Amino acid sequence: MCDDLTAHEEDAALAAKGMSRREFAAVGAAAVIAGCAGTDGNAKAPATRESIVTIDTPDGKADCFFVRPSRGKAPGVIMWPDIAGLRDAYKTMGRRLAQAGYAVLVVNQYYRSSPAPIMATMSEWRTREGQAKLGPMIAAISPEGTTRDAAAFVGWLDKQSAVDAKRKIGSNGYCMGGPMTVRTAAAVPSRVGAAASFHGANMVNDRPDSPHRLLAATQASYLVAIARGDDARAPGDKDTLRAAADAAHRPAEIEVYPAEHGWCTLDAPVYDQAQADRAWSRMLALFKGL
């Protein structure tokens, strides 16, 4: 979760790089995003098409970024960004996944409040102004609303000519997007076949609709990649998730990574390319089953 403790982890990571938050916000994030704009060292990356699309949901019109291979049909994937929302970092991540052969819908989870981008980088969330701006938008998101959104996104993907509707749909999410992947799988169990959560927040809680309690209502396989700091603060969560997946007979790879919360997001101060690439490869292995 993006709290004061993860802020200290970010400060430590930046200090190790010899950078201040101001310097990282001005140069570091843009450099990392630019450096990751290609695909895994493939100079001849497959061509893609991209567009901003508007999707009707029960709660309004959601603006999303849709990127897919230029030719043929591909399995659909719904990508849920972290707390700072849909922005350049997640467009780049969506493009990379599309170049791997998927039709990727990167959603704006804050569409009820504002079109994207709401923030340019993750660093804005750490400012007083950024947190004041996002506070009411975060409050406008509910588990029930996310479930409605997910069903609408799945339905939209299934109608697109670029999506192979004969194959299952996948979902991946980061930070606050982590539990949203599980809610996506529960929203349309017959269509969602895989869900990947990276440094997901609040995957285990006391609510009746806690993500771990929803696994039995799904037909998906899971990848749950946990940050070491999150595990240190809630060491029992991985065991609860393991027990829930086993009880639900859901295949699940659950692992604590030697990286800090946010390590998979390109513009995060704690971005760890080696561990992010390892988590990415595990996601691609999961999505092969779609």
C-alpha positions as CSV (number, residue, x, y, z in Angstrom):
1,M,0.0,0.0,0.0
2,C,1.2,3.6,-0.7
3,D,1.5,4.8,2.9
4,D,4.1,6.7,4.9
5,L,6.2,3.5,5.2
6,T,6.4,3.0,1.5
7,A,7.3,6.7,1.2
8,H,10.4,6.1,3.4
9,E,11.3,3.1,1.2
10,E,11.1,5.3,-1.9
11,D,13.3,7.9,-0.2
12,A,15.9,5.2,0.6
13,A,15.8,3.9,-3.0
14,L,16.4,7.4,-4.4
15,A,19.2,8.1,-2.0
16,A,20.9,4.9,-3.2
17,K,20.7,6.3,-6.7
18,G,22.1,9.7,-5.5
19,M,18.8,11.5,-6.5
20,S,16.3,13.7,-4.7
21,R,12.6,13.4,-5.3
22,R,12.7,16.6,-7.3
23,E,15.5,15.3,-9.5
24,F,13.7,12.0,-10.0
25,A,10.4,13.7,-10.9
26,A,12.2,15.9,-13.4
27,V,14.5,13.4,-15.1
28,G,14.5,9.9,-13.6
29,A,11.0,8.8,-14.4
30,A,11.1,10.2,-17.9
31,A,14.4,8.4,-18.6
32,V,13.2,5.1,-17.3
33,I,10.0,5.3,-19.4
34,A,11.9,6.2,-22.5
35,G,14.4,3.4,-21.9
36,C,11.6,0.9,-21.6
37,A,9.6,2.1,-24.7
38,G,10.9,-0.9,-26.7
39,T,10.3,-4.6,-26.2
40,D,12.8,-6.8,-24.4
41,G,15.6,-5.9,-26.7
42,N,13.7,-6.8,-29.8
43,A,14.6,-4.3,-32.5
44,K,11.9,-5.6,-34.8
45,A,9.0,-5.4,-32.3
46,P,5.6,-6.3,-33.8
47,A,3.6,-3.3,-35.0
48,T,0.7,-2.1,-32.8
49,R,-2.3,0.2,-33.0
50,E,-3.5,2.4,-30.2
51,S,-6.3,4.7,-29.4
52,I,-8.2,6.4,-26.5
53,V,-11.6,4.8,-26.3
54,T,-14.7,5.5,-24.3
55,I,-16.6,2.6,-22.7
56,D,-20.1,2.9,-21.3
57,T,-20.4,1.5,-17.8
58,P,-23.4,1.5,-15.4
59,D,-21.7,4.4,-13.6
60,G,-20.8,6.6,-16.7
61,K,-18.3,6.8,-19.5
62,A,-14.9,5.4,-18.9
63,D,-11.9,6.7,-20.9
64,C,-9.3,4.0,-21.5
65,F,-6.2,3.4,-23.6
66,F,-6.5,0.5,-26.0
67,V,-3.4,-0.9,-27.7
68,R,-3.3,-4.1,-29.7
69,P,-1.3,-5.9,-32.5
70,S,-1.8,-4.3,-35.9
71,R,-2.8,-7.6,-37.4
72,G,-5.0,-10.5,-36.4
73,K,-6.8,-11.3,-33.2
74,A,-5.3,-11.5,-29.7
75,P,-6.4,-12.4,-26.2
76,G,-7.8,-9.4,-24.3
77,V,-6.2,-8.1,-21.1
78,I,-7.5,-5.5,-18.7
79,M,-4.7,-3.5,-17.0
80,W,-5.5,-1.7,-13.8
81,P,-3.0,1.1,-12.9
82,D,-1.7,2.0,-9.5
83,I,-3.0,4.8,-7.3
84,A,-1.7,7.6,-9.6
85,G,-3.9,6.3,-12.5
86,L,-3.6,6.0,-16.2
87,R,-0.6,7.9,-17.5
88,D,2.5,7.6,-19.8
89,A,4.1,4.9,-17.7
90,Y,1.1,2.6,-18.0
91,K,0.7,3.4,-21.7
92,T,4.3,2.2,-22.2
93,M,3.6,-0.9,-20.1
94,G,0.4,-1.6,-22.2
95,R,2.4,-1.2,-25.4
96,R,5.0,-3.7,-24.2
97,L,2.2,-6.2,-23.5
98,A,0.6,-5.6,-26.8
99,Q,3.9,-6.3,-28.6
100,A,3.9,-9.6,-26.7
101,G,0.7,-10.5,-28.5
102,Y,-2.2,-9.2,-26.4
103,A,-5.0,-6.7,-26.9
104,V,-4.6,-4.5,-23.9
105,L,-7.2,-2.2,-22.3
106,V,-5.5,0.2,-19.8
107,V,-8.3,1.6,-17.8
108,N,-8.8,4.9,-16.0
109,Q,-10.2,3.8,-12.7
110,Y,-11.0,7.4,-11.8
111,Y,-13.3,8.1,-14.7
112,R,-16.2,8.9,-12.4
113,S,-14.2,12.0,-11.3
114,S,-11.9,13.0,-14.2
115,P,-10.6,11.9,-17.5
116,A,-7.0,10.7,-17.6
117,P,-4.3,11.7,-17.1
118,I,-4.9,12.9,-13.6
119,M,-1.3,12.8,-12.7
120,A,1.7,12.7,-15.0
121,T,3.9,10.6,-12.8
122,M,3.8,8.6,-9.6
123,S,5.9,11.3,-7.9
124,E,2.9,13.7,-8.0
125,W,1.0,11.4,-5.6
126,R,3.6,12.0,-2.9
127,T,3.0,15.7,-2.9
128,R,0.5,17.4,-0.6
129,E,-1.4,18.7,-3.6
130,G,-1.5,15.4,-5.3
131,Q,-2.9,13.6,-2.3
132,A,-5.5,16.3,-1.8
133,K,-6.5,16.0,-5.5
134,L,-6.7,12.2,-5.5
135,G,-8.4,11.8,-2.1
136,P,-12.0,12.4,-3.2
137,M,-11.4,10.4,-6.4
138,I,-10.2,7.4,-4.4
139,A,-13.2,7.7,-2.2
140,A,-15.5,7.5,-5.2
141,I,-14.2,4.0,-6.1
142,S,-16.0,1.1,-4.4
143,P,-15.6,-2.7,-4.7
144,E,-19.1,-2.9,-6.1
145,G,-18.3,-0.2,-8.7
146,T,-15.1,-1.9,-9.7
147,T,-17.0,-5.1,-10.3
148,R,-19.5,-3.3,-12.5
149,D,-16.6,-1.6,-14.4
150,A,-14.9,-4.9,-14.9
151,A,-18.0,-6.5,-16.4
152,A,-18.4,-3.6,-18.8
153,F,-14.7,-3.8,-19.8
154,V,-14.9,-7.5,-20.5
155,G,-18.1,-7.0,-22.5
156,W,-16.4,-4.2,-24.5
157,L,-13.3,-6.3,-25.3
158,D,-15.4,-9.2,-26.5
159,K,-17.0,-7.0,-29.1
160,Q,-13.7,-5.7,-30.6
161,S,-12.4,-7.2,-33.9
162,A,-8.9,-7.2,-32.6
163,V,-9.8,-9.5,-29.7
164,D,-10.0,-13.2,-30.0
165,A,-13.2,-13.9,-28.1
166,K,-12.6,-17.6,-28.3
167,R,-9.8,-17.3,-25.8
168,K,-10.1,-16.2,-22.2
169,I,-9.4,-12.6,-21.0
170,G,-6.6,-11.8,-18.6
171,S,-6.2,-9.0,-16.1
172,N,-3.2,-7.4,-14.4
173,G,-3.1,-4.8,-11.7
174,Y,-0.6,-2.8,-9.7
175,C,-0.9,-1.4,-6.1
176,M,-4.6,-0.5,-5.7
177,G,-5.1,-2.3,-9.1
178,G,-4.0,-5.6,-7.6
179,P,-7.4,-6.5,-5.9
180,M,-9.2,-5.1,-8.9
181,T,-7.8,-8.0,-10.9
182,V,-9.5,-10.5,-8.6
183,R,-12.8,-8.5,-8.8
184,T,-12.4,-8.7,-12.6
185,A,-12.2,-12.5,-12.4
186,A,-15.2,-12.6,-10.1
187,A,-17.2,-10.2,-12.3
188,V,-17.3,-12.5,-15.3
189,P,-15.9,-15.9,-14.2
190,S,-16.7,-17.6,-17.5
191,R,-14.5,-15.2,-19.4
192,V,-11.6,-14.2,-17.2
193,G,-9.0,-16.9,-17.1
194,A,-5.9,-15.3,-15.5
195,A,-5.2,-12.5,-13.1
196,A,-1.9,-11.1,-12.0
197,S,-1.4,-8.8,-9.0
198,F,1.8,-6.9,-8.5
199,H,2.5,-5.3,-5.1
200,G,-1.3,-5.4,-4.7
201,A,-2.8,-3.5,-1.8
202,N,-5.5,-4.8,0.6
203,M,-5.6,-8.2,-1.0
204,V,-6.6,-9.6,2.4
205,N,-9.0,-7.8,4.7
206,D,-12.0,-8.5,7.1
207,R,-14.7,-7.6,4.6
208,P,-17.0,-10.3,3.3
209,D,-15.9,-9.4,-0.2
210,S,-12.1,-9.3,0.5
211,P,-10.2,-10.4,-2.6
212,H,-9.0,-13.6,-1.0
213,R,-12.6,-14.6,-0.3
214,L,-13.6,-14.1,-3.9
215,L,-11.2,-16.7,-5.3
216,A,-13.8,-19.4,-5.0
217,A,-16.2,-17.5,-7.2
218,T,-13.7,-17.3,-10.1
219,Q,-12.4,-19.7,-12.7
220,A,-9.0,-18.0,-13.1
221,S,-5.4,-18.8,-12.4
222,Y,-3.4,-16.3,-10.4
223,L,0.0,-14.7,-10.0
224,V,0.4,-12.7,-6.8
225,A,3.7,-10.9,-6.6
226,I,4.2,-9.3,-3.1
227,A,6.7,-6.6,-2.1
228,R,9.0,-7.5,0.7
229,G,8.0,-4.5,2.7
230,D,4.3,-5.3,2.4
231,D,5.1,-8.8,3.5
232,A,7.0,-7.6,6.5
233,R,4.1,-5.5,7.6
234,A,1.5,-8.2,7.0
235,P,3.4,-11.5,7.0
236,G,0.2,-13.6,7.3
237,D,-1.4,-12.3,4.1
238,K,0.6,-14.6,1.8
239,D,-0.5,-17.6,3.9
240,T,-4.1,-16.5,3.8
241,L,-4.0,-16.1,0.1
242,R,-2.3,-19.5,-0.3
243,A,-5.0,-21.2,1.8
244,A,-7.8,-19.4,0.0
245,A,-6.5,-20.4,-3.4
246,D,-6.0,-24.1,-2.3
247,A,-9.5,-24.2,-0.8
248,A,-10.9,-22.8,-4.0
249,H,-8.9,-25.2,-6.2
250,R,-7.4,-22.2,-8.0
251,P,-3.9,-22.4,-9.4
252,A,-1.9,-19.6,-7.9
253,E,1.8,-18.6,-7.9
254,I,2.3,-16.5,-4.7
255,E,5.7,-15.1,-4.1
256,V,7.4,-12.4,-2.1
257,Y,9.9,-10.5,-4.3
258,P,13.1,-8.9,-3.0
259,A,11.9,-5.5,-4.0
260,E,9.9,-2.6,-2.5
261,H,6.3,-1.7,-3.0
262,G,5.9,-0.2,-6.5
263,W,8.9,-2.0,-8.0
264,C,7.1,-3.0,-11.2
265,T,5.9,0.5,-12.2
266,L,8.2,2.3,-14.6
267,D,7.9,5.8,-13.0
268,A,8.1,4.6,-9.4
269,P,11.1,5.8,-7.4
270,V,11.6,2.1,-6.3
271,Y,11.4,0.7,-9.9
272,D,13.6,-2.4,-10.0
273,Q,14.2,-3.5,-13.6
274,A,15.6,-6.9,-12.8
275,Q,12.8,-7.9,-10.5
276,A,10.2,-6.2,-12.6
277,D,11.4,-8.2,-15.6
278,R,11.2,-11.4,-13.6
279,A,7.6,-10.6,-12.5
280,W,6.8,-9.7,-16.2
281,S,8.1,-13.0,-17.4
282,R,5.9,-14.9,-14.8
283,M,2.9,-12.9,-16.0
284,L,3.6,-13.9,-19.6
285,A,3.8,-17.5,-18.6
286,L,0.4,-17.1,-16.8
287,F,-1.2,-15.5,-19.8
288,K,-0.1,-18.3,-22.1
289,G,-2.9,-20.3,-20.7
290,L,-5.6,-17.8,-21.9
